[in-house]
Amino acid sequence: MLVQNCRFRFRFLFPSIQKRIPSSLSFSVASSAMDTASPSALFLCGKSSAETEIAKSLKINDVLNLPNGGKISTHLQSEINSSRFGEDAFNVDLFLNSLSTKRFGRFLIWSPLLPSTQDIVSHNFCELPVGAVCVADTQFKGRGRSKNAWESPRGCLMFSFTLQMDDGKIVPLVQYVVSLAVTEAIKDVCDRNGFPCIDVRIKWPNDLYLNGLKVGGILCTSTYKSKKFNVSSGIGLNVGNEKPTTCLNKVLKELSASSNEFRREDIMAAFFNKFEMLSDIFINQGFQTLEELYYRTWLHSGQRVIVQEKNEDKVVENLVTIQGLTSSGYLLAIGDDNQMCELHPDGNSFDFFKGLVRRKLE
């Protein structure tokens, strides 16, 4: 199937849209203003008595830790003092009461301040029940794709959760199911609360856009152990923080005269309710069952791009049109010569549509 590998860059044919997208989208906070030497407080919470017992056991055995010797202190849900952390702290009870899952999100770790939620779930994966989630009000050492910094302020919904998979061939597709669950969760919250539609769209492979601006992103990492793929999925979504781009509540205010706002707890609960359903379909029937819904949500169907390929000493430009996804999760495109090709990443850029490799397909 592989005929030729060649490095190329391509640009969009929609300059009026492209120039609205910032080149760098790192959520910056002043780390110097934080007492990063203090232990990060982790509050272990459960929806049922079974998860509560797990929380007690983890606290007693003191097994949770951060990479590189970072300090943490573990506490139970009963020790949360809302007056200490402020009214805008994550409301654990509100989240758990809105959750209707059987597996995901039922064991919760909340922290007012963490280096990274992804570090907590990935570094402690084997100590946590599958489906466990860690959420933080603020994080200051978050990671994006290719180790890009992803530092996030209050108002941003930042959480990471665990899942296990048997088939390594479909692990790369998990990020698409996660992205779809986020957009479906936002629609669900809008419908249940009578909000106007907030049309968050997916930019391949793992970004979330609203009105041409980035409002979120997905990071999935995996390791292989005991014949299982341990997947840690991290989500960042601008709910109440307008900087550095925009957020859901800012757009909601522009569309509605009411004072209603999105709550992080509602969105995260709706996410797990949707993800559990979508992941069951994904595992049992394959991603092709979700493709139609995914394509209605992403930004790229029929998108024309200019491919710049190096041929000896010359740079040749060709047009290709994005058709969808290949079975391995890369972009499927077709040239004006009707040659099908697969586009996949090769490089480190905030714009994923730079520094790619094209594989021509028979």
Salt bridges, closest charged atoms under 4 A:
GLU51 OE2 - ARG106 NE 3.23
GLU53 OE2 - LYS56 NZ 3.53
GLU79 OE1 - HIS75 ND1 3.50
ASP88 OD1 - ARG154 NH2 2.79
ASP119 OD1 - ARG143 NH1 2.57
ASP137 OD2 - ARG154 NH2 3.94
ASP137 OD1 - ARG264 NH1 3.06
ASP166 OD1 - LYS228 NZ 2.68
GLU184 OE2 - LYS187 NZ 3.10
ASP188 OD2 - ARG192 NE 2.80
ASP199 OD2 - ARG201 NH1 3.58
ASP207 OD1 - LYS214 NZ 3.01
GLU254 OE2 - LYS250 NZ 2.80
GLU261 OE2 - LYS253 NZ 3.59
ASP266 OD2 - ARG263 NE 2.81
ASP280 OD1 - ARG103 NH2 2.87
GLU292 OE2 - ARG296 NH1 3.46
GLU309 OE1 - ARG358 NH2 2.65
GLU317 OE2 - ARG11 NH1 3.19
ASP336 OD1 - ARG304 NH1 2.90
GLU342 OE1 - ARG359 NH2 2.65
ASP346 OD2 - ARG7 NH1 2.08
ASP351 OD1 - LYS203 NZ 3.54
